Amino acid sequence: MEIRLSDILSVPNRVEEMDVAIDMAAFKNRGISYEITDMSPVHLRLTNLGSQRLHLEAQFMIEIAIPCDRCLTDVKHRYEIQVDKKLDVDKSEDDEDLDDINYMKEYQLDIDMLVYEEISVRLPMKNLCKEDCKGICSVCGANLNHKECGCDRKVADPRMSDVLDIFNNYFKEV
């Protein structure tokens, strides 16, 4: 959803408050789609500071199901997000300070992009369901947190294959 900023900027010291519902069922990042299990509307407060400057305040809650990096079990992450930024709408698009602001184009504020950027900086680098997660079996695919499958998962170092062949041949002869 986009909000026109020209109406707010036309009246000095104008304050606009609104709740904006974001219609997002999933959060997509790097080709992966994460299910959004809960999300509150974005409470937005825009204040005209004069001289084509705005004070942007936003707050919302979102809960995302992210698969564990080892066993692929969904782990729910709840984020209470608060944004507090001062924006200079009058800066030219060539200005280097605006490179980080993808949610504002001329006199339009893209709330969906603001939400997307705030979520993406909060995603965990490594997501585990628990610290001692055992992951999944590389042979049969069983979740090792629930049961031990009994598969032989020992992986021989390919650099040692010639040495292992020599030992195996030696013990066959003896």
Buried (B, 14 or more C-beta within 10 A) or exposed (E): BBBEBEEBBEEEEEEBEEEBEBEBEEBEBEEEEBBBEEBBEBBBBBBBBEEBBBBBBBBBEBBBBBBBBBBEBBBEBEBEBEBEEEBBBEBEEEEEEBEEBEBBEEBEBBBBBBBBBBBEEEBEEEBBBEEEBEBBBEEEEBBBBEEEBEEEEEEEEEEEEEEEEEEEEEEEEE
